[in-house]
Amino acid sequence: MDTTLGNGVETSINGANENGSKTWNSLFPSGGVENTWNLKWVESEVEGDATVVPRTIIDKGVDLRKDHLVGYFIDKKMPFYLVKRAVEREWKLKGGLQITSDGKVYYLKFVDLDERKKILEGGPIFVA
């Protein structure tokens, strides 16, 4: 099913327009986001100007990151690949390391908890 919007932009449900090129909606999973993510409505409370996050949600977040160290940059943000390469070179881990980032903060999950403890006790490192 093809539709032309008022501004002349063509859309297509099957992911291609009349000339066969891909359309923007082909980037997303068919069936909508509700089929790929486990989302649910949470009733919220407001105190003053702030929304109060229910304790159960906070506890899930704590449980998710309980074995991680969290890192951030004081000055300039560095590219992910550079950070990963620098910490692997600096720490020379035997057990391995999983690094994820939300764009501002780096989450470091260590395979070996003794190595994590050693890194934590070693203090900050310089990455450039």
C-alpha positions as CSV (number, residue, x, y, z in Angstrom):
1,M,0.0,0.0,0.0
2,D,1.5,3.3,-1.1
3,T,0.4,6.7,0.0
4,T,1.5,10.2,-1.2
5,L,1.5,12.8,1.6
6,G,0.4,16.3,0.9
7,N,4.0,17.5,0.5
8,G,4.7,14.9,-2.3
9,V,6.6,12.4,-0.1
10,E,5.7,8.8,-0.8
11,T,5.4,6.3,1.9
12,S,5.0,2.5,1.6
13,I,4.0,-0.2,4.0
14,N,6.2,-2.8,2.3
15,G,9.4,-0.7,2.7
16,A,9.9,0.3,-0.9
17,N,8.5,3.1,-3.0
18,E,7.5,3.0,-6.7
19,N,11.1,3.2,-8.0
20,G,12.2,0.3,-5.7
21,S,14.3,2.4,-3.3
22,K,14.0,1.8,0.4
23,T,11.7,4.1,2.5
24,W,12.3,5.3,6.0
25,N,9.8,2.8,7.6
26,S,11.9,-0.2,6.3
27,L,14.4,0.7,9.1
28,F,12.0,-0.4,11.8
29,P,10.8,-3.9,12.7
30,S,7.4,-4.8,11.2
31,G,4.7,-5.2,13.7
32,G,5.8,-2.2,15.7
33,V,8.1,-1.7,18.7
34,E,5.7,-3.4,21.1
35,N,6.7,-6.7,19.6
36,T,10.4,-6.2,20.2
37,W,10.6,-4.5,23.6
38,N,9.0,-5.5,26.8
39,L,7.3,-2.1,27.7
40,K,4.6,-1.6,30.3
41,W,2.8,1.3,31.8
42,V,3.9,2.4,35.3
43,E,1.7,4.7,37.2
44,S,3.8,7.6,38.4
45,E,3.6,9.9,41.4
46,V,4.8,13.5,41.4
47,E,6.2,15.3,44.4
48,G,6.6,19.0,43.7
49,D,8.3,19.3,40.3
50,A,9.8,15.8,40.3
51,T,8.4,12.4,39.3
52,V,9.0,9.8,41.9
53,V,10.5,6.6,40.5
54,P,9.0,3.5,42.1
55,R,11.4,1.5,44.3
56,T,10.9,-1.7,42.3
57,I,12.3,0.0,39.2
58,I,15.3,1.4,41.0
59,D,16.0,-2.0,42.4
60,K,15.9,-3.6,38.9
61,G,18.4,-1.0,37.7
62,V,20.7,-1.6,40.7
63,D,20.5,-5.4,40.1
64,L,21.3,-4.9,36.4
65,R,24.5,-3.0,37.1
66,K,25.5,-4.5,40.5
67,D,28.6,-6.2,39.0
68,H,29.7,-3.2,36.9
69,L,32.1,-0.4,37.4
70,V,30.9,2.9,36.1
71,G,33.3,5.3,34.3
72,Y,33.0,8.8,32.9
73,F,35.3,11.5,31.5
74,I,35.9,14.7,33.5
75,D,37.0,16.7,30.5
76,K,36.4,15.7,26.9
77,K,34.4,12.7,25.8
78,M,36.4,10.1,24.0
79,P,35.4,7.7,21.2
80,F,34.1,4.3,22.4
81,Y,36.7,2.3,20.5
82,L,39.5,4.4,21.9
83,V,38.3,3.9,25.5
84,K,37.9,0.2,25.0
85,R,41.4,-0.2,23.5
86,A,43.0,2.0,26.3
87,V,41.4,0.2,29.2
88,E,42.3,-3.2,27.8
89,R,45.9,-2.2,27.3
90,E,46.2,-0.5,30.7
91,W,44.6,-3.3,32.8
92,K,45.8,-6.4,30.8
93,L,42.8,-8.5,32.1
94,K,42.9,-12.2,32.0
95,G,39.2,-12.8,32.5
96,G,37.8,-10.3,29.9
97,L,35.7,-7.2,30.0
98,Q,32.4,-6.1,28.5
99,I,32.0,-2.4,27.9
100,T,28.7,-0.6,27.1
101,S,27.9,3.1,27.0
102,D,24.9,5.3,27.0
103,G,26.8,8.1,25.4
104,K,27.8,9.8,28.7
105,V,28.8,7.0,31.0
106,Y,30.7,3.7,30.4
107,Y,29.6,0.5,32.1
108,L,32.4,-2.0,32.6
109,K,31.5,-5.6,33.5
110,F,34.3,-7.9,34.5
111,V,34.3,-11.6,34.0
112,D,36.6,-12.0,37.0
113,L,35.4,-10.3,40.1
114,D,38.9,-10.3,41.7
115,E,40.1,-8.3,38.7
116,R,37.2,-5.9,39.1
117,K,38.2,-5.4,42.8
118,K,41.8,-4.8,41.8
119,I,40.8,-2.2,39.2
120,L,38.5,-0.4,41.6
121,E,41.2,-0.2,44.3
122,G,43.7,1.0,41.7
123,G,41.8,4.3,41.3
124,P,41.3,6.4,38.1
125,I,43.3,6.0,34.9
126,F,44.3,8.5,32.3
127,V,42.8,7.8,28.8
128,A,44.0,9.9,25.9
